[in-house]
Amino acid sequence: MRITVNGTNLDVTPRIRDEAIAKLSRVSRMFDRFIDMEVVFSEETNPRIEERVRCEATLHAKGQYLRASATGPDPLTAIDRTEAKLARQVRKLKTKLVSKPRLDAAQAPPAAATRPVEDLPVEELTG
């Protein structure tokens, strides 16, 4: 899986990049159908906002996109919060894809409804 880490209004240091890759790659171990992930860090410029750093992660699987976003006072906290949200979404997706309902013997159609055409009386065929 390919992981790209970018920053807007924020310089992403190698330590933050490595930490983001390490923590968010845990999510890919839960489900192996992911193609790539994009992580974007941004910083709010408003001084009244306490949690200034936002981390957004977009996970691309075949036919599916999962997106999680979280804020924190520093990038490491934002990564942790984003990873928790993304892990929940991955567990939900995996459960939905893996546990498909199956027909029980009680729910199977009766044998009389699946008779071949040769066994039907002529009145039912023309009727």
N, C-alpha and C positions, 0 to 999 in steps of 0.2 A: 504494500500500500504506500502511495506517495503522499507525504505530508508537506505542505508549504506553509510557512509562517511569514506574515507581513505585518507592517505597522503603519498606521496613519497618525500623524501628530505625535508620534512616539518612536524613539529609536529602540529597536528590538536587539538586545545584547545577546551574545552567544549563550550566556547562562539561561536567559529567559527562553530562548529558542530551544535549547536542549531540554529544559524542564517541560516545556509545552509538548515536545515530541514524545518524551518519556511518559508523561501522564496521559496524554490523549491516545497514545498507541495502545494503552490498556483496553480501550473501548474496542479496538479492532480485534483483540484476542477473544472477545465475547462472541463475535459473529464474523465469519471469514469471507463474506461476500462483498466487502467494501473495496472500492476502486481507488479513491483518493479522498483527502481531507484538506480543507483550507482553513487556516486559523488567522484571524485578523485582530490585532490589538489597536485600540484607539484610546486617546486621552481627552477628557473633557477639559475645556479651557475656562469654564465658569468656576470662580473660586468658592462659591457657596456649596458646590457639590462635593461631599466628602469622599464618596467612592468614585474616583476619577477615572480609573482604568477599566475599559470594557474589553472583554474577550468574546469573540464570536467564532464559532466553529461550524463549518458546513461539511457534512459527511455525505459522500456520493456513493451509492450502491447501484446495482443494475436496476434501473427503473424507480429508484427511491432516493429522496434527498432528506436528510435529517439535519436540523439546524438548531443550535443552542447558543444562548447569549447570556452572559452574566457580568456583573460589575464587582469591583473590589477596590480597596485602598491602594493595593499594589498588584502587579501582574501575577504573582504567584497565587494569591487568593482568588483572583479572577479565573485562573486556570483551574483551580480546584473546584470552584462552583460550576464552571462550564462542563467539566468532566462528569460531575454528578448528574447534571441535567441530561447530558448526552448518553450516559450509561442507562439511565431510566428509559429513554426513548429506544435505545437499542434492544433492551430486554423486552420491551413491549412489541417491537417489530418482530423479534425472533419468536416470541410466543405466538404471535398472530400467524406467522408463516409456517412454523413447525407443527403446531397443534391444530390440524384441520379436523373437522368433525367427520366421523366415519359412520356408515350405516350399520346398525345392529341387525341381528336376525329378526327381531320384532318389527323393525322399521322397513325391512325388505318388502318389495311388492309381492303380492300373492302369486302362486304358480299359475292359477287360472287366468290371470290377466296377461300372462306372457305365452299363451298357447300359440303354436304355429298356425299359419293360415290353412294348412291342409286339414287340421282337426276341426275347424269350424264348420257348422252345418251350412248348406247352400243358402238357406233363408237369411242367415246373418250376413252373408257376403253380398247378396243382391239388395237387401233391404233397406 
